[in-house]
Amino acid sequence: MSDAGALAELAGPVVRDLARHSSTNLARWLDRVHRLRGCAEPVRLTGESLTLNAISGEVLSHYHTDNEPHGQLLIRCGNRRASRCPSCSELYRRDTYHLIRAGLLGGAKGVPTTVREHPKVFATLTAPSFGPVHRGPGRDGKPQVCHPRRTGLACFQRHKADDTRIGQPLDPDAYDYIGHVLWNAHAGDLWRRFTTYLRRRLAASAGLTQIAFNKAVRVSFAKVAEYQARGVVHFHAVIRLDARTTDPADVLEPPHWATVQLLDDAIRSAATAVKLNAPTLGQPTRHLVWGRQVDVQPIHGSDLAGQLSEQAVAGYIAKYATKAAESSGTLDRRIHEHDLTHLHERGATAHAARLIRTAWELGHPGTHPELTGLRLRKWAHMLGFRGHFSTRSRSYSTTLGAIRQERTEYRHEQLRAAGLMPEEDDTTLVLTHWRFAGQGYSAGESALATSLREGKT
């Protein structure tokens, strides 16, 4: 069957159903899909919105989903994962870019331009080794010999970037899958402990007590979690030193002794000192630590060769904020017990499937009650990691919520200017009642929406 024939078979019933109920339903549905701006998995809502004059009680406007096609309102899903919804993911990437950029360049989002002069670095903290895995090209993009060892596990091949063996263990039976899952599950705690140790190391290096340092300097950061090919997370972070002020919203230059070198040394020292205990029944207590590869690069205000610019850092962090564990061969949706025997069919690699099954086994409340709080079964598809992918300290810059609110207010102003939305003031009261009715398109709706985005109809 041709592409056109397949599209007609899927989308035809949708068009007929909408047109049968009302001549305006099809046009209304097409308009709603257009307003979703390419969202692949829209959320379906039922309910109503009522705008009142709070003083007189006069109804200024009333909206009810009964007048929508199928009686449901479609709104964007807002998913940050590029594998789930490219459109919403791209919007999330742009918002994250502006959040990171504001904390580096200033001049926007309430951050002064003087922030460019503050000591700041781009730090990468990785996980330790849980067993040798196949390696891909080096940083220069050139293939390198994988594991050229004379004794023990070895691989003398030069894997290209698209080689599916990259990140897979040389010997799965010797790989520490339990340690891998537990490290992912505690990665957020490791980061929190790192930030505590970082402040202590900074204070000691400056010759100050912890209390005196905290009164003078504030450590601000924005970080993103990224999955390596082997399925373990590592963190990229912008770390900046500011002056401590009475108003958390103020971002002022720190004392002269708070330098980039001071920050660099403290980061490396703190990462080495962090140790977290993860006990498991029937096994010795595991000591979780950061890997030996700690990379710290000063951030500069230019694009000179060999220097890391502010724009490059903002783009780099925003890019990885839209990716999750699926980039390492696992799944982008939660799993259930009946899925465990079909992981390969759903696209998981052998390595990722074994990590998922390990997380599922460790998440059994009867055999591993000490790990119940990690909720490993809920996060098995994430290979144990349950933290937020993009986080920031309170004083770094603005918030994603504030950026989204700015965009909403801008669109409301456009609608009011076009006479499509009533003016709001202190006397206006908006009452809403919404219920979740499902998510996503039917197969036919999806085919029709895709054809509209690609201009095939």
C-alpha positions as CSV (number, residue, x, y, z in Angstrom):
1,M,0.0,0.0,0.0
2,S,1.3,3.5,-0.9
3,D,1.9,6.2,1.8
4,A,-1.1,8.1,0.6
5,G,-3.3,4.9,0.8
6,A,-2.1,4.2,4.4
7,L,-2.8,7.8,5.4
8,A,-6.3,7.6,3.9
9,E,-7.0,4.3,5.7
10,L,-6.0,5.8,9.1
11,A,-7.2,9.4,8.8
12,G,-10.3,8.8,6.8
13,P,-12.5,7.5,9.7
14,V,-11.3,10.5,11.9
15,V,-12.4,13.0,9.2
16,R,-15.7,11.3,8.7
17,D,-16.5,11.1,12.4
18,L,-15.7,14.8,13.0
19,A,-17.7,15.9,9.9
20,R,-20.7,13.7,10.8
21,H,-21.2,15.3,14.2
22,S,-21.0,18.9,13.0
23,S,-19.8,20.8,9.9
24,T,-17.7,23.0,12.2
25,N,-16.1,20.1,14.2
26,L,-13.5,19.3,11.6
27,A,-12.5,22.9,11.2
28,R,-12.4,23.3,14.9
29,W,-10.2,20.2,15.3
30,L,-7.8,21.3,12.6
31,D,-7.5,24.7,14.3
32,R,-6.8,23.1,17.7
33,V,-4.1,20.8,16.2
34,H,-2.6,23.9,14.6
35,R,-2.5,25.7,17.9
36,L,-0.7,22.7,19.5
37,R,2.3,23.6,17.3
38,G,3.4,20.1,16.6
39,C,2.8,18.5,20.0
40,A,3.0,14.7,19.5
41,E,1.1,13.6,22.7
42,P,-1.4,16.3,23.7
43,V,-3.2,16.1,27.0
44,R,-7.0,15.8,26.8
45,L,-9.1,17.8,29.3
46,T,-12.8,18.2,30.0
47,G,-14.3,21.0,32.1
48,E,-15.0,24.7,32.0
49,S,-13.6,28.1,32.6
50,L,-15.7,31.0,33.9
51,T,-14.6,34.7,34.0
52,L,-16.6,36.9,36.4
53,N,-16.6,40.5,37.6
54,A,-15.7,39.9,41.3
55,I,-17.8,42.9,42.4
56,S,-21.0,42.6,40.4
57,G,-20.9,38.8,39.7
58,E,-21.4,39.5,36.0
59,V,-20.3,36.7,33.7
60,L,-17.7,38.1,31.3
61,S,-17.0,34.9,29.5
62,H,-17.7,31.2,29.7
63,Y,-15.9,28.3,28.1
64,H,-16.9,24.7,28.2
65,T,-15.3,21.7,26.5
66,D,-18.8,20.4,25.4
67,N,-18.4,22.6,22.4
68,E,-15.1,21.1,21.4
69,P,-14.7,18.1,19.0
70,H,-15.2,14.9,21.1
71,G,-16.0,17.2,24.0
72,Q,-12.4,17.5,25.0
73,L,-9.8,20.3,25.0
74,L,-6.3,19.5,23.6
75,I,-3.3,21.2,25.3
76,R,0.4,20.7,24.8
77,C,2.0,17.9,26.8
78,G,5.0,19.9,27.9
79,N,7.3,16.8,27.8
80,R,11.0,17.6,27.9
81,R,12.1,14.3,26.2
82,A,12.9,14.7,22.6
83,S,12.1,11.0,22.1
84,R,8.5,11.6,23.3
85,C,7.6,15.0,21.8
86,P,10.1,16.9,19.7
87,S,8.0,20.1,19.7
88,C,7.6,20.4,23.4
89,S,11.1,19.2,24.0
90,E,12.5,22.0,21.7
91,L,10.5,24.6,23.7
92,Y,12.0,23.2,26.9
93,R,15.5,23.4,25.4
94,R,15.0,27.0,24.5
95,D,13.7,27.9,27.9
96,T,16.6,26.1,29.6
97,Y,19.0,27.9,27.3
98,H,17.7,31.3,28.4
99,L,17.7,30.3,32.0
100,I,21.4,29.2,31.8
101,R,22.4,32.2,29.6
102,A,20.9,34.7,32.1
103,G,23.1,33.4,34.9
104,L,26.2,33.6,32.7
105,L,25.7,36.9,30.8
106,G,23.2,38.8,32.9
107,G,21.2,41.7,31.4
108,A,18.0,39.7,31.4
109,K,15.6,37.8,33.7
110,G,16.5,40.0,36.6
111,V,20.3,39.2,36.6
112,P,22.7,42.2,36.2
113,T,25.3,42.3,33.5
114,T,28.1,42.4,36.1
115,V,27.6,38.7,36.7
116,R,29.9,38.2,33.7
117,E,32.8,39.2,36.0
118,H,32.0,36.6,38.7
119,P,34.3,33.6,39.0
120,K,32.5,30.7,37.2
121,V,33.4,27.3,35.8
122,F,31.9,24.5,33.8
123,A,32.3,21.3,35.9
124,T,31.7,17.7,34.9
125,L,31.4,15.0,37.6
126,T,31.2,11.4,36.5
127,A,30.6,8.0,38.0
128,P,33.3,5.4,38.8
129,S,33.9,2.3,36.7
130,F,31.6,-0.7,37.2
131,G,33.5,-2.8,34.7
132,P,35.2,-2.2,31.3
133,V,32.9,-1.2,28.4
134,H,33.6,-0.7,24.8
135,R,34.8,2.8,24.0
136,G,33.9,5.1,21.1
137,P,35.8,7.9,19.4
138,G,37.8,10.3,21.5
139,R,37.0,14.0,22.1
140,D,38.5,14.8,18.7
141,G,36.0,12.5,17.0
142,K,38.7,10.1,15.8
143,P,38.2,6.3,16.5
144,Q,40.6,5.0,19.2
145,V,41.7,1.5,20.1
146,C,39.0,0.3,22.5
147,H,40.8,-1.6,25.3
148,P,44.4,-2.4,24.2
149,R,45.4,-4.6,27.2
150,R,47.8,-7.5,27.2
151,T,46.2,-9.3,30.1
152,G,42.6,-9.4,31.2
153,L,39.6,-8.1,29.2
154,A,40.7,-6.4,26.0
155,C,39.4,-5.1,22.7
156,F,41.7,-3.9,19.9
157,Q,39.0,-2.6,17.6
158,R,38.3,1.0,16.7
159,H,34.6,1.6,17.1
160,K,33.0,4.3,15.0
161,A,30.4,6.7,16.6
162,D,27.5,4.6,15.4
163,D,28.8,1.3,16.6
164,T,26.1,-0.2,18.9
165,R,28.7,-1.9,21.0
166,I,29.9,1.4,22.5
167,G,29.0,1.4,26.2
168,Q,28.3,-2.3,26.3
169,P,30.4,-4.3,28.9
170,L,33.3,-6.4,27.5
171,D,32.2,-9.1,29.9
172,P,28.6,-8.7,31.2
173,D,29.0,-11.5,33.7
174,A,31.8,-9.6,35.4
175,Y,30.1,-6.2,35.3
176,D,28.8,-4.8,38.6
177,Y,25.2,-4.2,37.7
178,I,24.1,-3.8,41.4
179,G,26.7,-1.1,42.0
180,H,25.7,0.6,38.7
181,V,22.0,0.8,39.7
182,L,22.7,1.8,43.2
183,W,25.0,4.6,42.0
184,N,22.3,6.0,39.7
185,A,19.7,5.8,42.5
186,H,22.0,7.8,44.9
187,A,23.3,10.3,42.3
188,G,21.2,13.1,43.6
189,D,22.4,12.5,47.1
190,L,26.0,12.4,45.9
191,W,25.4,15.8,44.3
192,R,23.9,17.3,47.4
193,R,26.8,16.0,49.5
194,F,29.2,17.4,47.0
195,T,27.8,20.9,47.3
196,T,28.1,20.7,51.1
197,Y,31.7,19.6,50.8
198,L,32.4,22.3,48.2
199,R,31.4,25.1,50.6
200,R,33.6,23.6,53.3
201,R,36.6,23.3,51.0
202,L,36.1,26.9,49.7
203,A,36.0,28.2,53.3
204,A,39.1,26.2,54.3
205,S,41.1,27.4,51.3
206,A,40.1,31.0,52.0
207,G,41.2,30.6,55.7
208,L,37.7,31.2,57.0
209,T,35.3,29.4,59.2
210,Q,32.2,27.9,57.5
211,I,30.1,30.5,59.2
212,A,32.3,33.4,58.1
213,F,32.5,32.1,54.5
214,N,28.7,31.7,54.2
215,K,28.3,35.3,55.4
216,A,30.6,36.5,52.6
217,V,30.1,34.2,49.6
218,R,27.2,32.4,48.0
219,V,27.7,29.4,45.7
220,S,25.2,29.4,42.8
221,F,24.9,26.6,40.3
222,A,22.8,25.2,37.5
223,K,23.3,21.6,36.5
224,V,22.0,19.0,34.1
225,A,22.2,15.2,34.2
226,E,23.3,13.3,31.2
227,Y,23.5,9.6,30.5
228,Q,26.7,8.1,29.3
229,A,26.6,5.3,26.7
230,R,27.1,2.8,29.5
231,G,23.8,3.8,31.1
232,V,25.1,5.8,34.1
233,V,24.5,9.5,34.7
234,H,27.0,12.2,35.1
235,F,26.5,15.9,35.9
236,H,27.4,19.0,34.0
237,A,27.2,22.2,36.0
238,V,27.8,25.9,35.9
239,I,29.2,26.8,39.3
240,R,29.4,30.5,40.2
241,L,30.6,32.5,43.2
242,D,28.5,35.5,44.3
243,A,28.6,37.9,47.3
244,R,26.2,37.0,50.1
245,T,23.5,39.6,50.4
246,T,20.4,40.1,52.6
247,D,18.2,39.9,49.6
248,P,18.5,36.5,47.8
249,A,17.5,38.2,44.5
250,D,20.6,40.4,44.5
251,V,23.6,39.0,42.5
252,L,26.7,41.0,43.5
253,E,30.4,40.4,42.8
254,P,32.1,38.3,45.5
255,P,35.3,39.4,47.5
256,H,38.5,39.6,45.5
257,W,39.9,36.5,47.1
258,A,37.1,34.4,45.6
259,T,38.8,33.4,42.4
260,V,38.4,30.9,39.6
261,Q,41.4,29.0,40.8
262,L,40.0,28.8,44.3
263,L,36.8,27.4,42.9
264,D,38.6,24.9,40.6
265,D,40.7,23.5,43.5
266,A,37.7,23.2,45.8
267,I,35.6,21.4,43.3
268,R,38.3,18.7,42.7
269,S,38.9,18.4,46.4
270,A,35.2,18.1,47.3
271,A,34.5,15.5,44.6
272,T,37.3,13.3,45.9
273,A,36.1,13.6,49.5
274,V,32.5,12.6,48.9
275,K,31.5,9.1,50.1
276,L,28.0,7.7,50.6
277,N,27.1,4.4,52.1
278,A,24.5,2.2,50.4
279,P,23.9,-1.0,52.4
280,T,22.2,-4.0,50.8
281,L,21.1,-7.2,52.5
282,G,23.5,-10.1,52.3
283,Q,26.3,-7.9,50.9
284,P,29.0,-5.7,52.4
285,T,28.1,-2.0,52.6
286,R,28.9,-0.3,49.4
287,H,30.8,3.0,49.4
288,L,29.5,5.2,46.5
289,V,31.9,7.8,45.3
290,W,32.5,10.1,42.3
291,G,34.7,8.8,39.4
292,R,38.3,10.0,39.1
293,Q,37.5,12.0,35.9
294,V,36.5,15.5,37.2
295,D,36.7,18.1,34.6
296,V,36.7,21.8,35.5
297,Q,36.9,24.5,32.8
298,P,36.8,28.3,33.3
299,I,34.0,30.0,31.5
300,H,35.0,33.1,29.4
301,G,33.1,35.8,27.7
302,S,34.5,35.1,24.2
303,D,34.8,32.4,21.6
304,L,38.5,32.5,21.3
305,A,40.2,29.2,20.4
306,G,40.8,27.0,23.5
307,Q,38.3,29.0,25.6
308,L,34.9,27.9,26.7
309,S,32.4,30.7,26.0
310,E,29.2,31.5,27.9
311,Q,27.0,30.9,24.8
312,A,28.6,27.5,24.2
313,V,27.9,26.4,27.8
314,A,24.3,27.6,27.7
315,G,23.7,25.7,24.5
316,Y,25.5,22.6,25.7
317,I,23.5,22.3,29.0
318,A,20.2,23.1,27.2
319,K,20.9,20.4,24.6
320,Y,21.3,17.6,27.2
321,A,18.3,18.8,29.3
322,T,16.0,17.3,26.7
323,K,17.6,13.8,26.7
324,A,17.1,11.0,29.2
325,A,18.1,7.4,29.6
326,E,16.8,6.4,26.2
327,S,20.0,7.7,24.7
328,S,21.8,4.9,26.4
329,G,19.7,2.1,25.0
330,T,16.9,1.9,27.6
331,L,13.2,2.9,27.3
332,D,11.5,6.3,27.7
333,R,8.4,5.0,29.5
334,R,7.8,3.3,32.8
335,I,7.6,-0.5,32.7
336,H,5.6,-3.2,34.4
337,E,6.4,-6.7,35.4
338,H,5.0,-8.2,32.2
339,D,7.4,-6.0,30.2
340,L,10.5,-7.6,31.6
341,T,10.5,-10.5,29.1
342,H,9.9,-8.1,26.2
343,L,12.6,-5.5,26.8
344,H,14.6,-6.3,23.7
345,E,11.5,-6.2,21.5
346,R,10.7,-2.7,22.8
347,G,14.2,-1.5,21.8
348,A,16.3,-2.0,24.9
349,T,19.9,-3.2,24.5
350,A,21.1,-6.3,26.3
351,H,23.1,-4.2,28.7
352,A,20.2,-1.8,29.5
353,A,17.8,-4.8,29.8
354,R,20.0,-6.3,32.4
355,L,20.2,-3.0,34.3
356,I,16.4,-2.8,34.2
357,R,16.0,-6.3,35.6
358,T,18.6,-5.6,38.3
359,A,16.7,-2.5,39.4
360,W,13.4,-4.5,39.4
361,E,15.0,-7.2,41.6
362,L,16.5,-4.7,44.0
363,G,13.2,-2.9,44.2
364,H,11.4,-6.0,45.6
365,P,10.1,-4.8,49.1
366,G,10.3,-8.3,50.5
367,T,13.9,-9.2,49.6
368,H,15.4,-5.7,49.8
369,P,13.3,-3.7,52.3
370,E,16.3,-1.4,53.0
371,L,16.0,-0.1,49.4
372,T,12.3,0.6,49.4
373,G,12.8,4.4,49.6
374,L,14.7,4.4,46.3
375,R,11.5,3.2,44.4
376,L,13.7,1.2,42.0
377,R,10.8,-0.5,40.3
378,K,9.2,2.8,39.5
379,W,12.4,4.1,38.0
380,A,13.7,0.9,36.5
381,H,13.4,2.3,33.0
382,M,15.7,5.1,34.1
383,L,18.2,2.5,35.3
384,G,17.6,3.6,38.9
385,F,18.0,7.3,38.5
386,R,15.1,9.2,39.9
387,G,16.4,12.8,40.2
388,H,15.5,15.9,38.2
389,F,17.5,16.3,35.0
390,S,17.8,20.0,35.2
391,T,18.1,21.9,38.5
392,R,19.5,25.1,39.8
393,S,20.2,26.9,43.1
394,R,17.7,29.5,44.1
395,S,19.9,32.5,43.4
396,Y,21.4,31.4,40.0
397,S,18.9,33.2,37.8
398,T,15.2,33.0,36.9
399,T,13.0,29.9,36.9
400,L,11.5,27.9,34.1
401,G,8.1,28.7,35.6
402,A,8.8,32.5,35.4
403,I,9.9,32.1,31.8
404,R,6.7,30.2,30.9
405,Q,4.6,32.9,32.7
406,E,6.3,35.6,30.6
407,R,5.3,33.7,27.4
408,T,1.7,33.2,28.6
409,E,1.3,36.9,29.5
410,Y,2.7,37.9,26.1
411,R,0.2,35.7,24.3
412,H,-2.7,37.0,26.4
413,E,-1.7,40.5,25.5
414,Q,-1.8,39.5,21.8
415,L,-5.3,38.0,22.2
416,R,-6.6,41.0,24.1
417,A,-5.2,43.3,21.3
418,A,-7.1,41.2,18.8
419,G,-10.3,41.4,20.8
420,L,-10.3,37.6,21.4
421,M,-9.8,37.8,25.2
422,P,-11.4,40.2,27.8
423,E,-9.3,42.7,29.6
424,E,-8.4,41.6,33.1
425,D,-7.9,43.8,36.2
426,D,-8.2,43.4,40.0
427,T,-12.0,43.0,39.7
428,T,-11.7,40.0,37.4
429,L,-12.1,36.5,38.9
430,V,-11.4,33.4,36.8
431,L,-12.9,30.1,38.0
432,T,-11.8,26.8,36.3
433,H,-12.6,23.2,36.7
434,W,-10.6,20.6,34.7
435,R,-10.5,16.9,34.6
436,F,-7.9,14.7,32.9
437,A,-9.5,12.7,30.1
438,G,-6.5,11.0,28.5
439,Q,-3.4,11.8,26.5
440,G,-2.3,11.4,22.9
441,Y,-3.9,11.0,19.6
442,S,-5.6,7.9,18.2
443,A,-3.7,6.2,15.3
444,G,-5.9,8.0,12.8
445,E,-5.6,11.4,14.5
446,S,-1.9,11.0,14.8
447,A,-1.5,10.3,11.1
448,L,-3.7,13.3,10.1
449,A,-1.9,15.6,12.5
450,T,1.5,14.4,11.2
451,S,0.4,15.0,7.6
452,L,-0.8,18.5,8.5
453,R,2.6,19.3,10.0
454,E,4.5,18.0,7.0
455,G,2.1,19.7,4.5
456,K,0.9,16.5,3.0
457,T,-2.8,17.5,3.0
